[in-house]
Amino acid sequence: MSQRSAPGHEAPEASDDIREQAMRLAARLEPRINQLARLVIERQRAKVPGFDRLPGDMQDLEVASTARQAIRSVLRCTQSLADSEAEVFRERAAQRAAEGVALVGLLRSYHVGAEALTDALCAAARPGEEAALLWLVRHQFRTVNAMVEQVTEAYLMEMADHQRAGRELAAALVRGDAPQEVAARCGLPLEPGYLVLSVRAPVLQEPVAARRLLHQVLSRLAPSAEGRELSLPDDQGGHILLPLGTPHADLVRHLSTGLPRPVIAGAALAATPGDVPAAAEQARRIAAVARTPGVHRLQDVLLDYHLAGSQDSAAELAALLDPLDRHVGLIETVAAFLDCDLDRRRTARALKVHPNTVDNRLARTAELTGLYPQTTRGVQLFGAALTLRRLAEGSTTGFISG
């Protein structure tokens, strides 16, 4: 048996006899292509993470069709993929990228398919065909490698296009710059509303580190967003736009553990796409005044946010007292308690009630609002809320003089 070396790093060429034997061996499997494709699907379902969660029509029609095409390409014993064959795999890879299928799973599916076909070739080989089998397996390696190269390139190109389009849509939403037109042009859907995050590090970082942090946060949140997240980086980190129904508990869980460095995230709701610019600015201000790592909503940093000169917090700050309106004496007791420097006995004398009544009313206030008037934070927030309500009612005098 004579062999000559092919240029580059390809496997040695086979003699004409070995090639003819290999072609006969391959031909014995061609009538079984449909059966082999089904076997490949079964193995992919067992060995490729997430494959079993793909839609049934994708598994049984599209993936099966791609498997048949790949098997046919190997069994034809050609030296390289034809342009038309390569285009089939590129189109499928771009489609999988657009659908959010992970690249690692997509590539593994090709290798699992190659393993199944190798087993079938070994089972079909007859005594004396060992050299032909070896040549055919080597040929399969070259063909699968060519497929994987085409698939990877097409997938990454589609992902780059998708990310570019997503960033363009995120910018249009954050700036309020005709997002409907941008979404239509990019072929991306607009959500009914968004949960807008502003992400930054607790300490100032270089722009590269800040954008890396945004990418890490985005990777953590992507499963909860089911591939519908958008992002817009900036020199401090950037904005992330999630579907409106993304649970707050998921944000807290994903951003409190597992990240290589701590992160501060301001969160604000945009009920419609048109509300995103205001929500993005609110989220940015929340992140700017937040003092500790974690996810912060407006109510978490309400006083700091308001004192920073943000006018959009006044209504929510004043609304802290709303749960008390339906209960006689609670607002009056809180106001008196603050006016009396948190002295329950002085408060009781000012209100002409027993000190235990003051204690009961303050406990009920904490139950209704989640704020304790006896704490520093409670004093600050209740004091600011009472002031805003007095201003709204057109009076600058206190409820009770202590």
C-alpha positions as CSV (number, residue, x, y, z in Angstrom):
1,M,0.0,0.0,0.0
2,S,1.5,3.3,-1.1
3,Q,0.7,6.6,0.4
4,R,1.8,10.1,-0.4
5,S,1.8,13.1,2.0
6,A,-0.8,15.8,1.4
7,P,0.3,19.4,1.9
8,G,-0.2,21.1,5.2
9,H,-1.4,19.0,8.2
10,E,-4.0,16.9,6.4
11,A,-4.0,13.1,6.9
12,P,-1.9,11.1,4.3
13,E,-3.7,10.3,1.0
14,A,-4.8,6.7,0.5
15,S,-4.1,4.4,-2.4
16,D,-6.8,4.0,-5.0
17,D,-7.7,0.6,-3.7
18,I,-8.2,1.9,-0.1
19,R,-10.3,4.8,-1.4
20,E,-12.5,2.4,-3.4
21,Q,-12.9,0.2,-0.3
22,A,-13.8,3.3,1.7
23,M,-16.4,4.4,-0.8
24,R,-18.0,0.9,-0.8
25,L,-18.1,1.0,3.0
26,A,-19.7,4.4,3.0
27,A,-22.2,3.4,0.3
28,R,-23.4,0.5,2.6
29,L,-24.5,3.2,5.1
30,E,-26.2,5.6,2.7
31,P,-29.5,3.7,2.6
32,R,-29.5,4.1,6.5
33,I,-29.1,7.9,6.5
34,N,-32.5,8.5,8.0
35,Q,-32.0,5.9,10.6
36,L,-28.6,7.3,11.5
37,A,-30.0,10.8,11.8
38,R,-32.5,9.5,14.3
39,L,-29.7,7.9,16.2
40,V,-27.8,11.1,16.2
41,I,-30.8,13.0,17.6
42,E,-31.2,10.4,20.4
43,R,-27.5,10.8,21.4
44,Q,-27.7,14.6,21.2
45,R,-30.7,14.5,23.4
46,A,-28.8,12.4,26.0
47,K,-25.4,14.1,25.7
48,V,-25.9,17.8,24.7
49,P,-26.9,20.0,27.7
50,G,-30.2,21.7,27.0
51,F,-31.0,19.8,23.8
52,D,-34.0,18.1,25.3
53,R,-35.5,21.5,26.1
54,L,-35.5,22.6,22.5
55,P,-38.9,22.8,20.7
56,G,-40.0,19.4,19.3
57,D,-40.2,20.7,15.7
58,M,-36.6,22.0,16.0
59,Q,-35.3,18.6,17.2
60,D,-37.4,16.4,14.8
61,L,-37.3,18.6,11.7
62,E,-34.5,21.2,11.6
63,V,-31.8,19.4,13.6
64,A,-32.6,16.0,12.0
65,S,-32.4,17.6,8.5
66,T,-29.0,19.1,9.4
67,A,-27.8,15.7,10.7
68,R,-28.9,14.0,7.5
69,Q,-27.0,16.6,5.5
70,A,-23.9,16.2,7.6
71,I,-23.9,12.4,7.4
72,R,-24.4,12.6,3.6
73,S,-21.5,15.0,3.3
74,V,-19.2,12.6,5.1
75,L,-20.4,9.5,3.2
76,R,-19.8,11.1,-0.2
77,C,-16.1,10.9,0.5
78,T,-15.4,14.3,-0.9
79,Q,-12.2,16.1,0.1
80,S,-14.0,19.3,1.2
81,L,-17.4,20.8,1.8
82,A,-19.1,22.1,-1.3
83,D,-20.2,25.8,-1.1
84,S,-23.8,24.8,-1.1
85,E,-23.2,22.4,1.8
86,A,-21.3,24.9,3.8
87,E,-24.0,27.5,3.3
88,V,-26.6,25.1,4.9
89,F,-24.5,24.8,8.0
90,R,-23.9,28.5,8.2
91,E,-27.6,29.3,7.9
92,R,-28.5,26.9,10.6
93,A,-25.8,28.3,12.9
94,A,-27.0,31.9,12.4
95,Q,-30.5,30.7,13.1
96,R,-29.4,29.0,16.3
97,A,-27.5,32.1,17.4
98,A,-30.6,34.3,16.8
99,E,-32.7,31.7,18.8
100,G,-30.3,31.9,21.8
101,V,-28.9,28.4,21.5
102,A,-25.5,28.3,23.3
103,L,-22.5,27.9,21.0
104,V,-20.9,25.2,23.2
105,G,-24.0,23.0,22.9
106,L,-24.2,23.6,19.1
107,L,-20.6,22.5,18.6
108,R,-21.0,19.6,20.9
109,S,-23.9,18.4,18.8
110,Y,-21.6,18.1,15.8
111,H,-19.1,16.0,17.7
112,V,-21.8,13.8,19.2
113,G,-23.0,13.2,15.6
114,A,-19.5,12.4,14.4
115,E,-19.2,9.9,17.3
116,A,-22.4,8.2,16.3
117,L,-21.4,7.9,12.7
118,T,-18.0,6.5,13.6
119,D,-19.7,3.8,15.6
120,A,-21.9,3.0,12.6
121,L,-18.9,2.8,10.3
122,C,-17.0,0.5,12.6
123,A,-20.0,-1.8,12.9
124,A,-20.4,-1.9,9.1
125,A,-16.7,-2.5,8.3
126,R,-15.8,-6.0,7.1
127,P,-12.6,-8.0,7.7
128,G,-9.9,-6.6,5.5
129,E,-11.4,-3.1,5.4
130,E,-9.4,-1.8,8.4
131,A,-7.3,0.6,6.3
132,A,-10.4,1.9,4.5
133,L,-12.1,2.4,7.8
134,L,-9.2,4.4,9.2
135,W,-9.1,6.5,6.1
136,L,-12.8,7.1,6.2
137,V,-12.7,8.1,9.9
138,R,-9.8,10.5,9.2
139,H,-11.9,12.0,6.3
140,Q,-14.8,12.4,8.7
141,F,-12.6,14.3,11.1
142,R,-11.6,16.7,8.3
143,T,-15.2,17.2,7.2
144,V,-16.5,17.8,10.7
145,N,-13.7,20.2,11.4
146,A,-14.7,22.1,8.3
147,M,-18.3,22.1,9.4
148,V,-17.4,23.4,12.8
149,E,-15.3,26.2,11.4
150,Q,-18.2,27.3,9.2
151,V,-20.7,27.0,12.1
152,T,-18.5,28.9,14.5
153,E,-17.8,31.8,12.1
154,A,-21.5,32.1,11.2
155,Y,-22.7,31.9,14.8
156,L,-20.2,34.6,16.0
157,M,-21.1,36.9,13.1
158,E,-24.8,36.6,13.9
159,M,-24.1,37.2,17.6
160,A,-22.1,40.3,16.7
161,D,-24.9,41.6,14.5
162,H,-27.4,40.8,17.2
163,Q,-25.4,42.5,20.0
164,R,-24.9,45.5,17.8
165,A,-28.6,45.7,17.0
166,G,-29.5,45.2,20.7
167,R,-27.1,47.9,21.8
168,E,-28.6,50.3,19.2
169,L,-32.1,49.5,20.5
170,A,-31.0,50.0,24.1
171,A,-29.5,53.4,23.2
172,A,-32.7,54.4,21.4
173,L,-34.8,53.4,24.5
174,V,-32.6,55.1,27.0
175,R,-32.4,58.3,25.0
176,G,-36.1,58.2,23.9
177,D,-34.9,58.4,20.3
178,A,-37.6,56.6,18.2
179,P,-37.1,53.1,19.7
180,Q,-40.1,51.7,17.6
181,E,-38.3,52.6,14.4
182,V,-35.0,51.2,15.6
183,A,-36.7,48.0,16.7
184,A,-38.4,47.6,13.3
185,R,-35.1,48.2,11.4
186,C,-33.1,45.8,13.5
187,G,-35.8,43.1,13.6
188,L,-36.0,43.1,17.4
189,P,-39.1,43.1,19.5
190,L,-40.0,45.9,22.0
191,E,-41.1,44.7,25.4
192,P,-44.3,46.2,26.8
193,G,-42.1,47.6,29.6
194,Y,-38.7,47.3,31.2
195,L,-36.9,46.9,34.5
196,V,-34.0,49.3,34.1
197,L,-30.8,48.7,36.0
198,S,-27.9,51.1,36.3
199,V,-24.7,49.1,37.2
200,R,-21.5,50.5,38.7
201,A,-18.7,49.4,41.0
202,P,-18.6,50.7,44.6
203,V,-15.3,52.6,43.7
204,L,-14.4,54.4,40.6
205,Q,-12.8,52.1,38.0
206,E,-11.1,52.4,34.6
207,P,-13.6,52.2,31.7
208,V,-12.4,48.8,30.7
209,A,-12.9,47.3,34.2
210,A,-16.3,49.1,34.4
211,R,-17.5,47.6,31.1
212,R,-16.2,44.2,32.1
213,L,-18.3,44.4,35.3
214,L,-21.3,45.2,33.2
215,H,-20.7,42.2,31.0
216,Q,-20.3,39.9,34.1
217,V,-23.6,41.2,35.6
218,L,-25.3,40.7,32.2
219,S,-24.1,37.1,32.0
220,R,-25.5,36.5,35.5
221,L,-28.9,38.0,34.6
222,A,-29.3,36.5,31.1
223,P,-31.0,33.3,32.2
224,S,-33.7,35.2,34.1
225,A,-34.3,37.4,31.0
226,E,-34.5,34.4,28.6
227,G,-32.4,36.1,26.0
228,R,-34.5,39.3,26.0
229,E,-32.0,41.5,27.9
230,L,-30.5,44.7,26.4
231,S,-27.4,46.6,27.5
232,L,-25.8,50.0,27.0
233,P,-22.3,50.3,28.5
234,D,-20.7,53.5,29.6
235,D,-17.5,54.5,31.4
236,Q,-18.9,53.7,34.9
237,G,-20.6,50.4,34.0
238,G,-23.8,51.0,32.1
239,H,-27.5,50.3,31.8
240,I,-29.2,46.9,31.5
241,L,-32.8,46.6,30.3
242,L,-34.7,43.5,31.4
243,P,-38.3,42.4,30.6
244,L,-40.7,44.0,33.0
245,G,-41.7,40.8,34.8
246,T,-38.2,39.9,35.8
247,P,-38.5,39.0,39.5
248,H,-36.7,41.3,41.9
249,A,-35.7,38.3,44.0
250,D,-33.7,37.0,41.0
251,L,-31.8,40.2,40.7
252,V,-30.9,40.1,44.4
253,R,-29.8,36.5,44.2
254,H,-27.7,36.8,41.0
255,L,-26.0,40.0,42.1
256,S,-25.3,39.3,45.7
257,T,-23.2,36.2,45.2
258,G,-21.0,34.7,42.5
259,L,-19.6,37.8,41.0
260,P,-15.8,38.3,41.0
261,R,-16.2,41.8,42.5
262,P,-19.1,43.7,44.3
263,V,-21.6,45.7,42.3
264,I,-24.1,48.4,43.0
265,A,-27.2,48.4,40.9
266,G,-30.0,51.0,40.8
267,A,-33.4,49.6,39.7
268,A,-36.4,51.5,38.3
269,L,-39.5,50.4,36.4
270,A,-40.5,51.7,33.0
271,A,-44.2,50.7,32.5
272,T,-43.9,51.4,28.7
273,P,-40.9,51.9,26.3
274,G,-41.6,55.6,26.4
275,D,-40.9,55.6,30.2
276,V,-37.4,54.2,29.8
277,P,-35.5,57.5,29.7
278,A,-36.9,58.6,33.0
279,A,-36.4,55.1,34.5
280,A,-32.8,55.0,33.3
281,E,-32.1,58.4,34.8
282,Q,-33.7,57.4,38.1
283,A,-31.8,54.1,38.2
284,R,-28.5,56.0,37.5
285,R,-29.3,58.4,40.4
286,I,-30.2,55.5,42.7
287,A,-26.9,53.8,41.9
288,A,-25.0,57.1,42.5
289,V,-26.3,57.6,46.0
290,A,-26.4,54.0,47.1
291,R,-23.7,53.3,49.7
292,T,-23.5,49.5,49.8
293,P,-23.3,46.8,47.1
294,G,-26.5,45.2,46.0
295,V,-29.7,46.0,44.2
296,H,-31.4,49.2,45.3
297,R,-34.8,50.6,44.5
298,L,-36.0,54.1,45.1
299,Q,-37.5,53.3,48.5
300,D,-34.2,51.8,49.6
301,V,-32.4,55.1,49.2
302,L,-35.3,57.5,49.3
303,L,-34.0,60.2,51.6
304,D,-30.5,60.3,50.1
305,Y,-32.0,60.4,46.6
306,H,-34.4,63.2,47.5
307,L,-31.7,65.3,49.3
308,A,-29.5,64.9,46.2
309,G,-32.0,67.3,44.5
310,S,-34.1,64.7,42.6
311,Q,-37.6,66.1,42.2
312,D,-39.2,62.8,41.1
313,S,-38.9,61.4,44.6
314,A,-41.1,63.9,46.4
315,A,-44.4,62.1,45.7
316,E,-43.1,58.7,46.8
317,L,-41.4,60.2,49.9
318,A,-44.7,61.9,51.0
319,A,-46.6,58.7,50.2
320,L,-44.8,56.9,53.1
321,L,-47.6,58.3,55.3
322,D,-50.4,57.1,53.1
323,P,-50.9,53.7,54.9
324,L,-51.4,55.7,58.2
325,D,-54.2,57.9,56.9
326,R,-56.9,55.2,57.5
327,H,-55.9,54.9,61.2
328,V,-56.9,57.6,63.6
329,G,-54.1,59.2,65.5
330,L,-51.1,57.5,63.9
331,I,-49.8,60.4,61.8
332,E,-50.5,62.7,64.8
333,T,-48.5,60.4,67.1
334,V,-45.5,60.2,64.7
335,A,-45.4,63.9,64.4
336,A,-45.6,64.5,68.1
337,F,-43.0,61.8,68.8
338,L,-40.5,63.6,66.5
339,D,-41.4,67.0,67.9
340,C,-40.8,65.6,71.4
341,D,-37.3,64.3,70.5
342,L,-38.4,60.7,70.6
343,D,-39.5,61.0,74.3
344,R,-42.6,58.8,74.7
345,R,-43.7,60.3,78.0
346,R,-43.5,63.9,76.6
347,T,-45.3,62.6,73.5
348,A,-48.0,61.1,75.7
349,R,-48.5,64.4,77.6
350,A,-48.7,66.4,74.4
351,L,-51.3,64.0,73.0
352,K,-53.0,63.6,76.4
353,V,-52.8,59.8,76.2
354,H,-51.1,57.0,78.2
355,P,-47.4,56.2,77.2
356,N,-48.5,52.7,76.4
357,T,-50.9,54.1,73.8
358,V,-47.9,55.9,72.2
359,D,-46.0,52.6,72.2
360,N,-48.9,50.8,70.6
361,R,-49.4,53.5,67.9
362,L,-45.7,53.6,67.0
363,A,-45.7,49.8,66.7
364,R,-48.7,49.9,64.5
365,T,-47.0,52.6,62.4
366,A,-43.9,50.4,61.9
367,E,-46.2,47.4,60.9
368,L,-48.0,49.5,58.3
369,T,-45.0,51.3,56.8
370,G,-42.0,49.0,57.4
371,L,-40.3,52.0,59.1
372,Y,-39.5,52.3,62.8
373,P,-39.8,55.9,64.1
374,Q,-37.3,55.1,66.8
375,T,-34.5,54.5,64.3
376,T,-32.3,57.1,62.7
377,R,-33.6,56.2,59.2
378,G,-37.1,56.3,60.4
379,V,-36.7,59.7,62.0
380,Q,-35.2,61.0,58.7
381,L,-37.8,59.6,56.4
382,F,-40.8,60.4,58.6
383,G,-39.5,63.9,59.2
384,A,-39.0,64.5,55.5
385,A,-42.4,63.0,54.6
386,L,-44.2,65.1,57.2
387,T,-42.5,68.2,55.9
388,L,-43.6,67.5,52.3
389,R,-47.1,66.8,53.4
390,R,-47.3,70.0,55.4
391,L,-46.0,71.9,52.4
392,A,-48.6,70.2,50.1
393,E,-51.3,71.2,52.6
394,G,-50.1,74.8,52.5
395,S,-49.0,74.9,56.1
396,T,-45.6,75.3,57.6
397,T,-46.6,74.8,61.2
398,G,-46.2,71.6,63.1
399,F,-49.0,69.2,64.2
400,I,-48.1,69.5,67.9
401,S,-45.8,71.7,69.8
402,G,-43.9,69.7,72.4
